Amino acid sequence: MTDVGQVFSSAYGWLLCAKTAAFIALGVLGRLHRRRTVADLRQNRPRSFLRLALAEVAIMAVVIGLAVALSRTAPPVTAAATDPVRDLLGYVLPPEITLPRLAVA
């Protein structure tokens, strides 16, 4: 992707944004897991651990699914500069003949 506008105008860009958002959500849940759930486990409340762990596993599955979809989606094609002479002849013409080039050649 060479143009920033292609992020929001192509399927590849949308998948990339969705995967990034899911990955960030996974990090946030990991942080919550360390703060809340470990304290709840110390107070003998295992259900909060189970609830947050299931949410993390679900988001991990989403991230993996998005990664698979991203690997099967073609990135947007950039318009290459075309040379009509090369398209017609099949090769690029040599540079223009000048006096310095003649002196070196």
TORTOR-658620 format. One record per residue: residue number from 0; residue in one letter; x, y, z of N, C-alpha, C in turn. Coordinates in steps of 0.001 Angstrom, whole numbers. Atoms other than C-alpha are relative to their C-alpha. Layout:
<site><num>NUM</num><residu>A</residu><n_u>X</n_u><n_v>Y</n_v><n_w>Z</n_w><ca_u>X</ca_u><ca_v>Y</ca_v><ca_w>Z</ca_w><c_u>X</c_u><c_v>Y</c_v><c_w>Z</c_w></site>
...
This chain:
<site><num>0</num><residu>M</residu><n_u>840</n_u><n_v>-1172</n_v><n_w>0</n_w><ca_u>0</ca_u><ca_v>0</ca_v><ca_w>0</ca_w><c_u>887</c_u><c_v>1237</c_v><c_w>0</c_w></site>
<site><num>1</num><residu>T</residu><n_u>-833</n_u><n_v>-1193</n_v><n_w>82</n_w><ca_u>1536</ca_u><ca_v>3272</ca_v><ca_w>-1047</ca_w><c_u>-774</c_u><c_v>1268</c_v><c_w>319</c_w></site>
<site><num>2</num><residu>D</residu><n_u>822</n_u><n_v>-1175</n_v><n_w>-240</n_w><ca_u>-1361</ca_u><ca_v>5686</ca_v><ca_w>-630</ca_w><c_u>-818</c_u><c_v>-213</c_v><c_w>1267</c_w></site>
<site><num>3</num><residu>V</residu><n_u>738</n_u><n_v>112</n_v><n_w>-1256</n_w><ca_u>-2927</ca_u><ca_v>6350</ca_v><ca_w>2777</ca_w><c_u>-1502</c_u><c_v>-143</c_v><c_w>-260</c_w></site>
<site><num>4</num><residu>G</residu><n_u>1417</n_u><n_v>100</n_v><n_w>336</n_w><ca_u>-6338</ca_u><ca_v>6682</ca_v><ca_w>1131</ca_w><c_u>-441</c_u><c_v>-1421</c_v><c_w>-312</c_w></site>
<site><num>5</num><residu>Q</residu><n_u>337</n_u><n_v>1382</n_v><n_w>309</n_w><ca_u>-6167</ca_u><ca_v>3023</ca_v><ca_w>116</ca_w><c_u>-353</c_u><c_v>-801</c_v><c_w>1246</c_w></site>
<site><num>6</num><residu>V</residu><n_u>328</n_u><n_v>711</n_v><n_w>-1236</n_w><ca_u>-6492</ca_u><ca_v>2016</ca_v><ca_w>3766</ca_w><c_u>-1510</c_u><c_v>-102</c_v><c_w>162</c_w></site>
<site><num>7</num><residu>F</residu><n_u>1445</n_u><n_v>-20</n_v><n_w>-198</n_w><ca_u>-10164</ca_u><ca_v>2990</ca_v><ca_w>3798</ca_w><c_u>-794</c_u><c_v>-237</c_v><c_w>-1281</c_w></site>
<site><num>8</num><residu>S</residu><n_u>724</n_u><n_v>218</n_v><n_w>1251</n_w><ca_u>-10991</ca_u><ca_v>2329</ca_v><ca_w>160</ca_w><c_u>187</c_u><c_v>-1410</c_v><c_w>-562</c_w></site>
<site><num>9</num><residu>S</residu><n_u>-218</n_u><n_v>1357</n_v><n_w>488</n_w><ca_u>-9896</ca_u><ca_v>-1293</ca_v><ca_w>-153</ca_w><c_u>-339</c_u><c_v>-1017</c_v><c_w>1084</c_w></site>
<site><num>10</num><residu>A</residu><n_u>303</n_u><n_v>1074</n_v><n_w>-943</n_w><ca_u>-10878</ca_u><ca_v>-4580</ca_v><ca_w>1452</ca_w><c_u>1232</c_u><c_v>-344</c_v><c_w>827</c_w></site>
<site><num>11</num><residu>Y</residu><n_u>-1249</n_u><n_v>291</n_v><n_w>-704</n_w><ca_u>-7238</ca_u><ca_v>-5172</ca_v><ca_w>2353</ca_w><c_u>224</c_u><c_v>1000</c_v><c_w>1138</c_w></site>
<site><num>12</num><residu>G</residu><n_u>-185</n_u><n_v>-1035</n_v><n_w>-1013</n_w><ca_u>-7056</ca_u><ca_v>-1869</ca_v><ca_w>4233</ca_w><c_u>-968</c_u><c_v>-158</c_v><c_w>1160</c_w></site>
<site><num>13</num><residu>W</residu><n_u>986</n_u><n_v>206</n_v><n_w>-1066</n_w><ca_u>-10275</ca_u><ca_v>-2551</ca_v><ca_w>6152</ca_w><c_u>356</c_u><c_v>-1203</c_v><c_w>854</c_w></site>
<site><num>14</num><residu>L</residu><n_u>-424</n_u><n_v>1173</n_v><n_w>-775</n_w><ca_u>-9049</ca_u><ca_v>-5998</ca_v><ca_w>7148</ca_w><c_u>1202</c_u><c_v>325</c_v><c_w>878</c_w></site>
<site><num>15</num><residu>L</residu><n_u>-1171</n_u><n_v>-400</n_v><n_w>-767</n_w><ca_u>-5767</ca_u><ca_v>-4495</ca_v><ca_w>8265</ca_w><c_u>-403</c_u><c_v>838</c_v><c_w>1213</c_w></site>
<site><num>16</num><residu>C</residu><n_u>488</n_u><n_v>-818</n_v><n_w>-1120</n_w><ca_u>-7594</ca_u><ca_v>-1909</ca_v><ca_w>10415</ca_w><c_u>-726</c_u><c_v>-854</c_v><c_w>1038</c_w></site>
<site><num>17</num><residu>A</residu><n_u>737</n_u><n_v>864</n_v><n_w>-921</n_w><ca_u>-9877</ca_u><ca_v>-4568</ca_v><ca_w>11910</ca_w><c_u>947</c_u><c_v>-887</c_v><c_w>797</c_w></site>
<site><num>18</num><residu>K</residu><n_u>-957</n_u><n_v>849</n_v><n_w>-708</n_w><ca_u>-6952</ca_u><ca_v>-6841</ca_v><ca_w>12760</ca_w><c_u>784</c_u><c_v>815</c_v><c_w>1023</c_w></site>
<site><num>19</num><residu>T</residu><n_u>-727</n_u><n_v>-855</n_v><n_w>-931</n_w><ca_u>-5059</ca_u><ca_v>-3967</ca_v><ca_w>14355</ca_w><c_u>-860</c_u><c_v>341</c_v><c_w>1211</c_w></site>
<site><num>20</num><residu>A</residu><n_u>905</n_u><n_v>-322</n_v><n_w>-1109</n_w><ca_u>-8102</ca_u><ca_v>-2973</ca_v><ca_w>16442</ca_w><c_u>-218</c_u><c_v>-1216</c_v><c_w>899</c_w></site>
<site><num>21</num><residu>A</residu><n_u>191</n_u><n_v>1209</n_v><n_w>-808</n_w><ca_u>-8670</ca_u><ca_v>-6573</ca_v><ca_w>17572</ca_w><c_u>1263</c_u><c_v>-321</c_v><c_w>789</c_w></site>
<site><num>22</num><residu>F</residu><n_u>-1249</n_u><n_v>259</n_v><n_w>-698</n_w><ca_u>-5009</ca_u><ca_v>-6933</ca_v><ca_w>18472</ca_w><c_u>184</c_u><c_v>962</c_v><c_w>1170</c_w></site>
<site><num>23</num><residu>I</residu><n_u>-64</n_u><n_v>-980</n_v><n_w>-1092</n_w><ca_u>-5150</ca_u><ca_v>-3731</ca_v><ca_w>20543</ca_w><c_u>-984</c_u><c_v>-381</c_v><c_w>1097</c_w></site>
<site><num>24</num><residu>A</residu><n_u>984</n_u><n_v>441</n_v><n_w>-995</n_w><ca_u>-8318</ca_u><ca_v>-4990</ca_v><ca_w>22244</ca_w><c_u>531</c_u><c_v>-1183</c_v><c_w>795</c_w></site>
<site><num>25</num><residu>L</residu><n_u>-602</n_u><n_v>1140</n_v><n_w>-680</n_w><ca_u>-6457</ca_u><ca_v>-8188</ca_v><ca_w>23084</ca_w><c_u>1017</c_u><c_v>475</c_v><c_w>1041</c_w></site>
<site><num>26</num><residu>G</residu><n_u>-954</n_u><n_v>-572</n_v><n_w>-960</n_w><ca_u>-3722</ca_u><ca_v>-6140</ca_v><ca_w>24744</ca_w><c_u>-685</c_u><c_v>653</c_v><c_w>1179</c_w></site>
<site><num>27</num><residu>V</residu><n_u>756</n_u><n_v>-643</n_v><n_w>-1078</n_w><ca_u>-6260</ca_u><ca_v>-4127</ca_v><ca_w>26728</ca_w><c_u>-596</c_u><c_v>-1054</c_v><c_w>928</c_w></site>
<site><num>28</num><residu>L</residu><n_u>543</n_u><n_v>1073</n_v><n_w>-836</n_w><ca_u>-7946</ca_u><ca_v>-7319</ca_v><ca_w>27914</ca_w><c_u>1092</c_u><c_v>-679</c_v><c_w>814</c_w></site>
<site><num>29</num><residu>G</residu><n_u>-1123</n_u><n_v>561</n_v><n_w>-764</n_w><ca_u>-4560</ca_u><ca_v>-8696</ca_v><ca_w>28944</ca_w><c_u>352</c_u><c_v>871</c_v><c_w>1185</c_w></site>
<site><num>30</num><residu>R</residu><n_u>-273</n_u><n_v>-946</n_v><n_w>-1099</n_w><ca_u>-3972</ca_u><ca_v>-5589</ca_v><ca_w>31018</ca_w><c_u>-1076</c_u><c_v>-111</c_v><c_w>1078</c_w></site>
<site><num>31</num><residu>L</residu><n_u>1092</n_u><n_v>174</n_v><n_w>-969</n_w><ca_u>-7412</ca_u><ca_v>-5919</ca_v><ca_w>32635</ca_w><c_u>133</c_u><c_v>-1328</c_v><c_w>737</c_w></site>
<site><num>32</num><residu>H</residu><n_u>-177</n_u><n_v>1327</n_v><n_w>-583</n_w><ca_u>-6685</ca_u><ca_v>-9561</ca_v><ca_w>33235</ca_w><c_u>1013</c_u><c_v>51</c_v><c_w>1145</c_w></site>
<site><num>33</num><residu>R</residu><n_u>-1019</n_u><n_v>-107</n_v><n_w>-1043</n_w><ca_u>-3567</ca_u><ca_v>-8709</ca_v><ca_w>35210</ca_w><c_u>-485</c_u><c_v>814</c_v><c_w>1185</c_w></site>
<site><num>34</num><residu>R</residu><n_u>435</n_u><n_v>-868</n_v><n_w>-1091</n_w><ca_u>-5277</ca_u><ca_v>-5994</ca_v><ca_w>37244</ca_w><c_u>-1155</c_u><c_v>-585</c_v><c_w>804</c_w></site>
<site><num>35</num><residu>R</residu><n_u>1224</n_u><n_v>411</n_v><n_w>-697</n_w><ca_u>-8721</ca_u><ca_v>-7344</ca_v><ca_w>38050</ca_w><c_u>-44</c_u><c_v>-1479</c_v><c_w>361</c_w></site>
<site><num>36</num><residu>T</residu><n_u>270</n_u><n_v>1420</n_v><n_w>-162</n_w><ca_u>-8767</ca_u><ca_v>-11061</ca_v><ca_w>37600</ca_w><c_u>922</c_u><c_v>-653</c_v><c_w>1009</c_w></site>
<site><num>37</num><residu>V</residu><n_u>-922</n_u><n_v>584</n_v><n_w>-971</n_w><ca_u>-5663</ca_u><ca_v>-11912</ca_v><ca_w>39594</ca_w><c_u>-436</c_u><c_v>368</c_v><c_w>1413</c_w></site>
<site><num>38</num><residu>A</residu><n_u>506</n_u><n_v>-400</n_v><n_w>-1325</n_w><ca_u>-7074</ca_u><ca_v>-9916</ca_v><ca_w>42507</ca_w><c_u>-1271</c_u><c_v>-776</c_v><c_w>360</c_w></site>
<site><num>39</num><residu>D</residu><n_u>1220</n_u><n_v>777</n_v><n_w>-258</n_w><ca_u>-10442</ca_u><ca_v>-11694</ca_v><ca_w>42148</ca_w><c_u>317</c_u><c_v>-1448</c_v><c_w>338</c_w></site>
<site><num>40</num><residu>L</residu><n_u>-391</n_u><n_v>1372</n_v><n_w>-311</n_w><ca_u>-8712</ca_u><ca_v>-15071</ca_v><ca_w>42184</ca_w><c_u>513</c_u><c_v>-119</c_v><c_w>1435</c_w></site>
<site><num>41</num><residu>R</residu><n_u>-482</n_u><n_v>7</n_v><n_w>-1390</n_w><ca_u>-7037</ca_u><ca_v>-14178</ca_v><ca_w>45450</ca_w><c_u>-1160</c_u><c_v>59</c_v><c_w>985</c_w></site>
<site><num>42</num><residu>Q</residu><n_u>1195</n_u><n_v>-80</n_v><n_w>-864</n_w><ca_u>-10517</ca_u><ca_v>-13453</ca_v><ca_w>46872</ca_w><c_u>-945</c_u><c_v>-1172</c_v><c_w>-256</c_w></site>
<site><num>43</num><residu>N</residu><n_u>752</n_u><n_v>1232</n_v><n_w>270</n_w><ca_u>-11700</ca_u><ca_v>-16891</ca_v><ca_w>45664</ca_w><c_u>-1259</c_u><c_v>246</c_v><c_w>-852</c_w></site>
<site><num>44</num><residu>R</residu><n_u>1074</n_u><n_v>-235</n_v><n_w>974</n_w><ca_u>-13872</ca_u><ca_v>-15632</ca_v><ca_w>42763</ca_w><c_u>491</c_u><c_v>-407</c_v><c_w>-1393</c_w></site>
<site><num>45</num><residu>P</residu><n_u>-552</n_u><n_v>465</n_v><n_w>1277</n_w><ca_u>-12916</ca_u><ca_v>-17801</ca_v><ca_w>39765</ca_w><c_u>-856</c_u><c_v>327</c_v><c_w>-1219</c_w></site>
<site><num>46</num><residu>R</residu><n_u>860</n_u><n_v>-263</n_v><n_w>1159</n_w><ca_u>-15897</ca_u><ca_v>-16819</ca_v><ca_w>37567</ca_w><c_u>460</c_u><c_v>1215</c_v><c_w>-803</c_w></site>
<site><num>47</num><residu>S</residu><n_u>-473</n_u><n_v>-1172</n_v><n_w>748</n_w><ca_u>-14438</ca_u><ca_v>-13429</ca_v><ca_w>36683</ca_w><c_u>1194</c_u><c_v>-373</c_v><c_w>-875</c_w></site>
<site><num>48</num><residu>F</residu><n_u>-1122</n_u><n_v>482</n_v><n_w>801</n_w><ca_u>-11271</ca_u><ca_v>-15190</ca_v><ca_w>35515</ca_w><c_u>-513</c_u><c_v>-735</c_v><c_w>-1235</c_w></site>
<site><num>49</num><residu>L</residu><n_u>550</n_u><n_v>781</n_v><n_w>1109</n_w><ca_u>-13308</ca_u><ca_v>-17564</ca_v><ca_w>33368</ca_w><c_u>-651</c_u><c_v>912</c_v><c_w>-1041</c_w></site>
<site><num>50</num><residu>R</residu><n_u>686</n_u><n_v>-916</n_v><n_w>915</n_w><ca_u>-15377</ca_u><ca_v>-14746</ca_v><ca_w>31868</ca_w><c_u>1004</c_u><c_v>779</c_v><c_w>-850</c_w></site>
<site><num>51</num><residu>L</residu><n_u>-985</n_u><n_v>-782</n_v><n_w>737</n_w><ca_u>-12359</ca_u><ca_v>-12645</ca_v><ca_w>30925</ca_w><c_u>862</c_u><c_v>-899</c_v><c_w>-889</c_w></site>
<site><num>52</num><residu>A</residu><n_u>-786</n_u><n_v>925</n_v><n_w>813</n_w><ca_u>-10404</ca_u><ca_v>-15669</ca_v><ca_w>29683</ca_w><c_u>-774</c_u><c_v>-415</c_v><c_w>-1254</c_w></site>
<site><num>53</num><residu>L</residu><n_u>810</n_u><n_v>350</n_v><n_w>1171</n_w><ca_u>-13278</ca_u><ca_v>-16666</ca_v><ca_w>27396</ca_w><c_u>-74</c_u><c_v>1162</c_v><c_w>-991</c_w></site>
<site><num>54</num><residu>A</residu><n_u>5</n_u><n_v>-1172</n_v><n_w>886</n_w><ca_u>-13448</ca_u><ca_v>-13113</ca_v><ca_w>26037</ca_w><c_u>1335</c_u><c_v>119</c_v><c_w>-733</c_w></site>
<site><num>55</num><residu>E</residu><n_u>-1314</n_u><n_v>-50</n_v><n_w>648</n_w><ca_u>-9698</ca_u><ca_v>-13204</ca_v><ca_w>25360</ca_w><c_u>126</c_u><c_v>-1064</c_v><c_w>-1083</c_w></site>
<site><num>56</num><residu>V</residu><n_u>-72</n_u><n_v>1075</n_v><n_w>994</n_w><ca_u>-9963</ca_u><ca_v>-16544</ca_v><ca_w>23570</ca_w><c_u>-847</c_u><c_v>349</c_v><c_w>-1224</c_w></site>
<site><num>57</num><residu>A</residu><n_u>853</n_u><n_v>-393</n_v><n_w>1126</n_w><ca_u>-12829</ca_u><ca_v>-15200</ca_v><ca_w>21439</ca_w><c_u>688</c_u><c_v>1056</c_v><c_w>-859</c_w></site>
<site><num>58</num><residu>I</residu><n_u>-685</n_u><n_v>-1042</n_v><n_w>771</n_w><ca_u>-10820</ca_u><ca_v>-12127</ca_v><ca_w>20440</ca_w><c_u>1225</c_u><c_v>-581</c_v><c_w>-705</c_w></site>
<site><num>59</num><residu>M</residu><n_u>-1128</n_u><n_v>663</n_v><n_w>670</n_w><ca_u>-7787</ca_u><ca_v>-14317</ca_v><ca_w>19720</ca_w><c_u>-472</c_u><c_v>-729</c_v><c_w>-1256</c_w></site>
<site><num>60</num><residu>A</residu><n_u>548</n_u><n_v>695</n_v><n_w>1170</n_w><ca_u>-9950</ca_u><ca_v>-16385</ca_v><ca_w>17383</ca_w><c_u>-327</c_u><c_v>995</c_v><c_w>-1110</c_w></site>
<site><num>61</num><residu>V</residu><n_u>305</n_u><n_v>-1037</n_v><n_w>985</n_w><ca_u>-11114</ca_u><ca_v>-13191</ca_v><ca_w>15668</ca_w><c_u>1290</c_u><c_v>501</c_v><c_w>-658</c_w></site>
<site><num>62</num><residu>V</residu><n_u>-1280</n_u><n_v>-465</n_v><n_w>551</n_w><ca_u>-7498</ca_u><ca_v>-12007</ca_v><ca_w>15258</ca_w><c_u>567</c_u><c_v>-1036</c_v><c_w>-969</c_w></site>
<site><num>63</num><residu>I</residu><n_u>-498</n_u><n_v>1048</n_v><n_w>891</n_w><ca_u>-6514</ca_u><ca_v>-15367</ca_v><ca_w>13761</ca_w><c_u>-825</c_u><c_v>-52</c_v><c_w>-1289</c_w></site>
<site><num>64</num><residu>G</residu><n_u>858</n_u><n_v>-9</n_v><n_w>1181</n_w><ca_u>-9519</ca_u><ca_v>-15300</ca_v><ca_w>11425</ca_w><c_u>290</c_u><c_v>1182</c_v><c_w>-911</c_w></site>
<site><num>65</num><residu>L</residu><n_u>-340</n_u><n_v>-1179</n_v><n_w>804</n_w><ca_u>-8669</ca_u><ca_v>-11772</ca_v><ca_w>10307</ca_w><c_u>1366</c_u><c_v>-163</c_v><c_w>-663</c_w></site>
<site><num>66</num><residu>A</residu><n_u>-1316</n_u><n_v>233</n_v><n_w>591</n_w><ca_u>-5050</ca_u><ca_v>-12805</ca_v><ca_w>9730</ca_w><c_u>-112</c_u><c_v>-925</c_v><c_w>-1208</c_w></site>
<site><num>67</num><residu>V</residu><n_u>203</n_u><n_v>907</n_v><n_w>1133</n_w><ca_u>-6202</ca_u><ca_v>-15662</ca_v><ca_w>7490</ca_w><c_u>-662</c_u><c_v>749</c_v><c_w>-1158</c_w></site>
<site><num>68</num><residu>A</residu><n_u>672</n_u><n_v>-772</n_v><n_w>1052</n_w><ca_u>-8561</ca_u><ca_v>-13354</ca_v><ca_w>5592</ca_w><c_u>959</c_u><c_v>993</c_v><c_w>-647</c_w></site>
<site><num>69</num><residu>L</residu><n_u>-970</n_u><n_v>-959</n_v><n_w>525</n_w><ca_u>-5772</ca_u><ca_v>-10799</ca_v><ca_w>5231</ca_w><c_u>1013</c_u><c_v>-684</c_v><c_w>-904</c_w></site>
<site><num>70</num><residu>S</residu><n_u>-975</n_u><n_v>703</n_v><n_w>835</n_w><ca_u>-3407</ca_u><ca_v>-13413</ca_v><ca_w>3830</ca_w><c_u>-600</c_u><c_v>-444</c_v><c_w>-1325</c_w></site>
<site><num>71</num><residu>R</residu><n_u>659</n_u><n_v>434</n_v><n_w>1233</n_w><ca_u>-5974</ca_u><ca_v>-14397</ca_v><ca_w>1202</ca_w><c_u>-549</c_u><c_v>1174</c_v><c_w>-822</c_w></site>
<site><num>72</num><residu>T</residu><n_u>487</n_u><n_v>-1188</n_v><n_w>703</n_w><ca_u>-6842</ca_u><ca_v>-10834</ca_v><ca_w>166</ca_w><c_u>1176</c_u><c_v>680</c_v><c_w>-694</c_w></site>
<site><num>73</num><residu>A</residu><n_u>-1071</n_u><n_v>-656</n_v><n_w>756</n_w><ca_u>-4778</ca_u><ca_v>-9181</ca_v><ca_w>-2530</ca_w><c_u>120</c_u><c_v>1457</c_v><c_w>438</c_w></site>
<site><num>74</num><residu>P</residu><n_u>-169</n_u><n_v>-1415</n_v><n_w>-332</n_w><ca_u>-3253</ca_u><ca_v>-5841</ca_v><ca_w>-1573</ca_w><c_u>-413</c_u><c_v>869</c_v><c_w>-1182</c_w></site>
<site><num>75</num><residu>P</residu><n_u>426</n_u><n_v>-867</n_v><n_w>1101</n_w><ca_u>-4448</ca_u><ca_v>-2859</ca_v><ca_w>-3590</ca_w><c_u>1123</c_u><c_v>213</c_v><c_w>-1010</c_w></site>
<site><num>76</num><residu>V</residu><n_u>-955</n_u><n_v>-172</n_v><n_w>1089</n_w><ca_u>-2764</ca_u><ca_v>-2416</ca_v><ca_w>-6937</ca_w><c_u>277</c_u><c_v>1481</c_v><c_w>-173</c_w></site>
<site><num>77</num><residu>T</residu><n_u>-366</n_u><n_v>-1390</n_v><n_w>249</n_w><ca_u>-857</ca_u><ca_v>779</ca_v><ca_w>-7443</ca_w><c_u>192</c_u><c_v>189</c_v><c_w>-1494</c_w></site>
<site><num>78</num><residu>A</residu><n_u>-137</n_u><n_v>-297</n_v><n_w>1429</n_w><ca_u>-915</ca_u><ca_v>2411</ca_v><ca_w>-10840</ca_w><c_u>1460</c_u><c_v>312</c_v><c_w>-291</c_w></site>
<site><num>79</num><residu>A</residu><n_u>-1394</n_u><n_v>-223</n_v><n_w>378</n_w><ca_u>2564</ca_u><ca_v>2101</ca_v><ca_w>-12311</ca_w><c_u>56</c_u><c_v>986</c_v><c_w>-1157</c_w></site>
<site><num>80</num><residu>A</residu><n_u>-189</n_u><n_v>-946</n_v><n_w>1100</n_w><ca_u>3869</ca_u><ca_v>4809</ca_v><ca_w>-14585</ca_w><c_u>269</c_u><c_v>-795</c_v><c_w>-1278</c_w></site>
<site><num>81</num><residu>T</residu><n_u>-156</n_u><n_v>736</n_v><n_w>1251</n_w><ca_u>3548</ca_u><ca_v>3583</ca_v><ca_w>-18141</ca_w><c_u>830</c_u><c_v>802</c_v><c_w>-985</c_w></site>
<site><num>82</num><residu>D</residu><n_u>-805</n_u><n_v>-598</n_v><n_w>1053</n_w><ca_u>5977</ca_u><ca_v>4267</ca_v><ca_w>-20937</ca_w><c_u>-547</c_u><c_v>-523</c_v><c_w>-1321</c_w></site>
<site><num>83</num><residu>P</residu><n_u>606</n_u><n_v>490</n_v><n_w>1234</n_w><ca_u>4194</ca_u><ca_v>4106</ca_v><ca_w>-24310</ca_w><c_u>1017</c_u><c_v>-619</c_v><c_w>-961</c_w></site>
<site><num>84</num><residu>V</residu><n_u>-1017</n_u><n_v>561</n_v><n_w>893</n_w><ca_u>7456</ca_u><ca_v>3417</ca_v><ca_w>-26185</ca_w><c_u>349</c_u><c_v>-1415</c_v><c_w>446</c_w></site>
<site><num>85</num><residu>R</residu><n_u>-308</n_u><n_v>1339</n_v><n_w>-513</n_w><ca_u>8283</ca_u><ca_v>477</ca_v><ca_w>-23921</ca_w><c_u>-1168</c_u><c_v>-953</c_v><c_w>-243</c_w></site>
<site><num>86</num><residu>D</residu><n_u>1163</n_u><n_v>846</n_v><n_w>243</n_w><ca_u>4730</ca_u><ca_v>-839</ca_v><ca_w>-24222</ca_w><c_u>-78</c_u><c_v>-425</c_v><c_w>-1465</c_w></site>
<site><num>87</num><residu>L</residu><n_u>75</n_u><n_v>292</n_v><n_w>1430</n_w><ca_u>4952</ca_u><ca_v>-650</ca_v><ca_w>-28019</ca_w><c_u>1155</c_u><c_v>-877</c_v><c_w>-487</c_w></site>
<site><num>88</num><residu>L</residu><n_u>-1185</n_u><n_v>715</n_v><n_w>502</n_w><ca_u>8519</ca_u><ca_v>-1896</ca_v><ca_w>-28584</ca_w><c_u>386</c_u><c_v>-1204</c_v><c_w>865</c_w></site>
<site><num>89</num><residu>G</residu><n_u>-384</n_u><n_v>1087</n_v><n_w>-906</n_w><ca_u>8986</ca_u><ca_v>-4106</ca_v><ca_w>-25536</ca_w><c_u>1300</c_u><c_v>265</c_v><c_w>728</c_w></site>
<site><num>90</num><residu>Y</residu><n_u>-1226</n_u><n_v>-364</n_v><n_w>-713</n_w><ca_u>12141</ca_u><ca_v>-2332</ca_v><ca_w>-24341</ca_w><c_u>77</c_u><c_v>1519</c_v><c_w>74</c_w></site>
<site><num>91</num><residu>V</residu><n_u>-164</n_u><n_v>-1442</n_v><n_w>-176</n_w><ca_u>13231</ca_u><ca_v>1109</ca_v><ca_w>-23209</ca_w><c_u>1042</c_u><c_v>498</c_v><c_w>-997</c_w></site>
<site><num>92</num><residu>L</residu><n_u>-956</n_u><n_v>-587</n_v><n_w>937</n_w><ca_u>14944</ca_u><ca_v>3336</ca_v><ca_w>-25741</ca_w><c_u>1236</c_u><c_v>489</c_v><c_w>743</c_w></site>
<site><num>93</num><residu>P</residu><n_u>-1200</n_u><n_v>-531</n_v><n_w>-655</n_w><ca_u>18525</ca_u><ca_v>4329</ca_v><ca_w>-24969</ca_w><c_u>-135</c_u><c_v>1511</c_v><c_w>187</c_w></site>
<site><num>94</num><residu>P</residu><n_u>107</n_u><n_v>-1453</n_v><n_w>-229</n_w><ca_u>19091</ca_u><ca_v>7853</ca_v><ca_w>-23668</ca_w><c_u>407</c_u><c_v>802</c_v><c_w>-1237</c_w></site>
<site><num>95</num><residu>E</residu><n_u>-270</n_u><n_v>-897</n_v><n_w>1118</n_w><ca_u>19374</ca_u><ca_v>10793</ca_v><ca_w>-26008</ca_w><c_u>1515</c_u><c_v>158</c_v><c_w>-206</c_w></site>
<site><num>96</num><residu>I</residu><n_u>-1429</n_u><n_v>-157</n_v><n_w>316</n_w><ca_u>22707</ca_u><ca_v>11194</ca_v><ca_w>-27790</ca_w><c_u>390</c_u><c_v>1453</c_v><c_w>224</c_w></site>
<site><num>97</num><residu>T</residu><n_u>-526</n_u><n_v>-1340</n_v><n_w>-271</n_w><ca_u>24644</ca_u><ca_v>14187</ca_v><ca_w>-26465</ca_w><c_u>1509</c_u><c_v>-38</c_v><c_w>-168</c_w></site>
<site><num>98</num><residu>L</residu><n_u>-1442</n_u><n_v>-70</n_v><n_w>187</n_w><ca_u>28211</ca_u><ca_v>15370</ca_v><ca_w>-26888</ca_w><c_u>760</c_u><c_v>-643</c_v><c_w>1156</c_w></site>
<site><num>99</num><residu>P</residu><n_u>-725</n_u><n_v>681</n_v><n_w>-1083</n_w><ca_u>29327</ca_u><ca_v>14282</ca_v><ca_w>-23362</ca_w><c_u>-138</c_u><c_v>-1525</c_v><c_w>-48</c_w></site>
<site><num>100</num><residu>R</residu><n_u>170</n_u><n_v>1445</n_v><n_w>94</n_w><ca_u>27874</ca_u><ca_v>10810</ca_v><ca_w>-23902</ca_w><c_u>842</c_u><c_v>-579</c_v><c_w>-1142</c_w></site>
<site><num>101</num><residu>L</residu><n_u>-851</n_u><n_v>467</n_v><n_w>1107</n_w><ca_u>29665</ca_u><ca_v>10523</ca_v><ca_w>-27236</ca_w><c_u>1465</c_u><c_v>-14</c_v><c_w>416</c_w></site>
<site><num>102</num><residu>A</residu><n_u>-1385</n_u><n_v>-72</n_v><n_w>-421</n_w><ca_u>32938</ca_u><ca_v>11541</ca_v><ca_w>-25590</ca_w><c_u>346</c_u><c_v>-1148</c_v><c_w>934</c_w></site>
<site><num>103</num><residu>V</residu><n_u>-253</n_u><n_v>1083</n_v><n_w>-973</n_w><ca_u>32603</ca_u><ca_v>8889</ca_v><ca_w>-22861</ca_w><c_u>-120</c_u><c_v>-1356</c_v><c_w>-671</c_w></site>
<site><num>104</num><residu>A</residu><n_u>269</n_u><n_v>1310</n_v><n_w>607</n_w><ca_u>31317</ca_u><ca_v>6076</ca_v><ca_w>-25099</ca_w><c_u>1064</c_u><c_v>-470</c_v><c_w>-879</c_w></site>
